[in-house]
């Protein structure tokens, strides 16, 4: 399970009213562990179980009982953290996409500053898409992010849209920064970002549904060509 989230435990964020926090803080520790920490640990175990079951059986094939069994906890503890399976799906999706975005912007990927140099841009784009397809290579991540969150409910649709907007900006920002003279409007910047993200998603889905038979270098190279070709077209248009 650790491999999905960059070699570490899920970074689950959760909150509660200040009055509840003070109550938990004053609660007697059990086995040397404070109640608040135990609640957070249980929540993280449910998220890990959600990744496993949603990523193998699918969201629609999962049950609270199955999630509890996978987490090794009872339904009492499930409802302590989540109101429903849909709420767990939302947290699983947020966790996976947040972790990917964090690694994408890590210095290990940004080891070479983006510049107007075509060769440097291609190297950086290649590194970013290699990370994307290495992540998608885990079928659990791929199934949840590319398939299971689609068409669940208006709330999950809104979460998906929010993530798409954020990833579009994360994708277009470094490319746009290499050519400040382009002065892209907000609308065009978002359109270009969405187009680049869309190509990455569709190629990833094709790769996944095909059983990952296509060589990784080919799927990476295809997306790099789309990104660098887009930038070249923008440069030509500006000139």
C-alpha positions as CSV (number, residue, x, y, z in Angstrom):
1,X,0.0,0.0,0.0
2,X,2.9,2.3,0.7
3,X,4.0,2.3,-2.9
4,X,0.9,4.2,-4.0
5,X,1.7,7.3,-2.0
6,X,5.4,7.8,-2.6
7,X,6.8,5.4,-0.1
8,X,5.1,6.8,3.0
9,X,1.8,6.5,4.9
10,X,-1.2,8.4,3.6
11,X,-1.0,12.0,4.6
12,X,-4.6,12.2,5.8
13,X,-5.8,15.6,7.0
14,X,-8.9,15.9,9.2
15,X,-10.3,18.4,11.5
16,X,-12.9,19.0,14.2
17,X,-14.4,21.8,16.3
18,X,-12.1,23.4,18.9
19,X,-14.4,22.2,21.7
20,X,-14.0,18.6,20.5
21,X,-10.3,18.9,20.3
22,X,-10.0,20.1,23.8
23,X,-12.2,17.1,24.9
24,X,-9.9,14.7,23.1
25,X,-6.8,16.4,24.4
26,X,-8.0,15.9,28.0
27,X,-9.0,12.2,27.3
28,X,-7.0,9.5,29.0
29,X,-4.4,8.0,26.7
30,X,-4.9,4.3,25.9
31,X,-1.7,2.3,25.6
32,X,0.3,5.5,25.7
33,X,-1.5,6.9,22.6
34,X,-3.9,9.8,22.8
35,X,-7.5,9.5,21.6
36,X,-7.0,12.0,18.8
37,X,-4.0,10.1,17.5
38,X,-5.9,6.8,17.6
39,X,-8.8,8.3,15.6
40,X,-6.4,9.6,13.0
41,X,-4.7,6.2,12.7
42,X,-8.1,4.5,12.3
43,X,-9.1,7.0,9.6
44,X,-5.8,6.4,7.7
45,X,-6.4,2.6,7.9
46,X,-9.9,3.1,6.3
47,X,-8.3,5.2,3.5
48,X,-5.8,2.5,2.9
49,X,-8.5,-0.1,2.8
50,X,-10.5,2.1,0.4
51,X,-7.5,2.3,-2.0
52,X,-7.3,-1.5,-2.0
53,X,-11.0,-2.3,-2.4
54,X,-12.0,0.6,-4.6
55,X,-8.9,-0.1,-6.7
56,X,-9.6,-3.8,-7.1
57,X,-13.3,-4.5,-6.7
58,X,-14.5,-1.0,-7.7
59,X,-16.5,1.5,-5.7
60,X,-19.8,0.0,-6.6
61,X,-18.7,-3.4,-5.6
62,X,-17.5,-2.3,-2.2
63,X,-19.4,-2.4,1.1
64,X,-18.8,-0.9,4.5
65,X,-18.5,-4.4,5.9
66,X,-15.8,-5.2,3.3
67,X,-13.9,-2.0,4.0
68,X,-14.0,-2.7,7.8
69,X,-12.7,-6.2,7.2
70,X,-9.9,-4.9,5.1
71,X,-9.0,-2.3,7.7
72,X,-9.4,-4.7,10.6
73,X,-11.8,-2.4,12.3
74,X,-15.6,-2.4,13.1
75,X,-18.3,-0.3,11.5
76,X,-18.5,1.8,14.6
77,X,-15.1,3.1,13.8
78,X,-15.9,3.6,10.2
79,X,-18.8,5.9,11.0
80,X,-16.6,7.7,13.4
81,X,-14.6,9.0,10.4
82,X,-16.9,8.8,7.4
83,X,-20.6,9.3,6.9
84,X,-20.7,6.9,3.9
85,X,-18.7,5.0,1.4
86,X,-19.0,8.0,-0.9
87,X,-17.3,10.1,1.7
88,X,-14.5,7.6,1.9
89,X,-14.2,7.5,-1.9
90,X,-13.8,11.3,-1.8
91,X,-11.0,11.1,0.8
92,X,-9.3,8.3,-1.1
93,X,-9.4,10.4,-4.3
94,X,-8.1,13.5,-2.6
95,X,-5.3,11.6,-1.0
96,X,-4.1,10.0,-4.2
97,X,-4.3,13.1,-6.3
98,X,-2.7,15.3,-3.7
99,X,0.1,12.9,-3.2
100,X,0.8,12.8,-7.0
101,X,0.7,16.6,-7.3
102,X,3.1,16.9,-4.3
103,X,5.6,14.6,-5.9
104,X,5.2,16.3,-9.3
105,X,6.3,19.6,-7.8
106,X,9.1,18.1,-5.7
107,X,12.6,19.2,-6.4
108,X,13.5,15.7,-7.6
109,X,11.3,16.4,-10.6
110,X,12.1,20.1,-10.8
111,X,15.8,19.4,-10.7
112,X,16.4,21.6,-13.7
113,X,14.7,24.9,-14.0
114,X,12.2,25.4,-16.8
115,X,13.6,27.8,-19.3
116,X,13.1,28.8,-22.9
117,X,15.6,26.2,-24.0
118,X,13.7,23.5,-26.0
119,X,16.0,20.7,-24.9
120,X,15.6,21.6,-21.2
121,X,11.8,21.8,-21.6
122,X,11.6,18.4,-23.2
123,X,13.7,16.9,-20.4
124,X,11.4,18.3,-17.8
125,X,8.3,17.3,-19.6
126,X,9.6,13.8,-20.0
127,X,10.4,13.6,-16.2
128,X,6.9,14.8,-15.4
129,X,5.2,12.3,-17.7
130,X,7.4,9.5,-16.5
131,X,6.2,10.2,-13.0
132,X,2.6,10.2,-14.1
133,X,2.8,6.9,-16.0
134,X,4.8,5.3,-13.2
135,X,2.0,6.2,-10.8
136,X,-0.7,5.0,-13.2
137,X,1.2,1.7,-13.5
138,X,-0.4,0.8,-10.1
139,X,-3.8,-0.5,-11.3
140,X,-5.4,0.5,-8.0
141,X,-4.5,4.2,-8.5
142,X,-5.4,4.0,-12.2
143,X,-8.8,2.5,-11.6
144,X,-9.8,4.9,-8.8
145,X,-8.5,8.1,-10.5
146,X,-9.5,7.3,-14.1
147,X,-12.7,5.2,-13.7
148,X,-14.3,4.9,-10.3
149,X,-14.8,8.6,-9.5
150,X,-16.8,9.1,-12.7
151,X,-20.6,9.4,-12.5
152,X,-20.9,8.6,-8.8
153,X,-22.8,11.7,-7.6
154,X,-22.8,15.5,-8.1
155,X,-20.5,15.9,-5.1
156,X,-17.9,13.6,-6.5
157,X,-18.3,15.2,-9.9
158,X,-17.5,18.6,-8.3
159,X,-14.5,17.1,-6.6
160,X,-13.3,15.7,-9.9
161,X,-13.8,19.1,-11.6
162,X,-11.8,20.8,-8.8
163,X,-9.0,18.4,-9.2
164,X,-9.0,18.8,-13.0
165,X,-8.7,22.6,-12.7
166,X,-5.8,22.4,-10.3
167,X,-4.0,19.8,-12.4
168,X,-4.6,21.9,-15.6
169,X,-2.9,24.9,-13.9
170,X,-0.1,22.8,-12.6
171,X,0.5,21.5,-16.1
172,X,0.3,24.7,-18.1
173,X,2.1,27.0,-15.5
174,X,5.7,25.9,-16.3
175,X,5.2,25.9,-20.0
176,X,3.5,29.3,-20.0
177,X,6.3,30.7,-17.8
178,X,8.9,29.8,-20.5
179,X,7.2,32.3,-22.9
180,X,6.0,35.3,-20.9
181,X,5.6,37.2,-24.1
182,X,2.7,35.0,-25.1
183,X,0.5,36.8,-22.5
184,X,-2.1,34.0,-22.4
185,X,-5.5,35.1,-21.3
186,X,-7.0,33.3,-18.2
187,X,-9.5,31.5,-20.4
188,X,-6.9,30.3,-22.9
189,X,-4.5,29.3,-20.2
190,X,-7.1,27.1,-18.7
191,X,-8.2,25.6,-22.1
192,X,-4.6,24.7,-22.9
193,X,-4.1,23.2,-19.4
194,X,-7.3,21.2,-19.8
195,X,-6.2,19.9,-23.2
196,X,-2.8,18.8,-21.9
197,X,-4.3,17.1,-18.9
198,X,-7.0,15.5,-21.1
199,X,-4.4,13.9,-23.4
200,X,-2.5,12.5,-20.4
201,X,-5.7,11.0,-18.9
202,X,-6.9,9.5,-22.1
203,X,-3.5,7.9,-23.0
204,X,-3.3,6.6,-19.4
205,X,-6.7,5.1,-19.6
206,X,-5.9,3.4,-22.9
207,X,-2.6,2.1,-21.4
208,X,-4.4,0.7,-18.3
209,X,-7.4,-0.9,-20.2
210,X,-4.9,-2.5,-22.6
211,X,-3.2,-4.2,-19.7
212,X,-0.1,-1.9,-19.9
213,X,1.1,-3.8,-23.0
214,X,2.3,-0.7,-24.8
215,X,5.9,0.2,-23.9
216,X,6.1,2.9,-21.2
217,X,8.5,4.9,-23.3
218,X,5.9,5.2,-26.1
219,X,3.1,6.5,-23.9
220,X,5.5,8.9,-22.2
221,X,6.8,10.1,-25.6
222,X,3.3,10.6,-27.0
223,X,2.4,13.0,-24.2
224,X,5.7,14.8,-24.4
225,X,5.1,15.4,-28.1
226,X,1.7,16.9,-27.3
227,X,3.1,19.2,-24.7
228,X,6.2,20.4,-26.7
229,X,4.2,20.6,-29.9
230,X,1.7,22.8,-28.2
231,X,4.4,25.1,-26.9
232,X,6.0,25.2,-30.4
233,X,2.7,26.1,-31.9
234,X,2.2,28.9,-29.4
235,X,5.6,30.3,-30.2
236,X,4.9,30.2,-33.9
237,X,1.6,31.9,-33.4
238,X,3.2,34.7,-31.3
239,X,5.8,35.3,-34.0
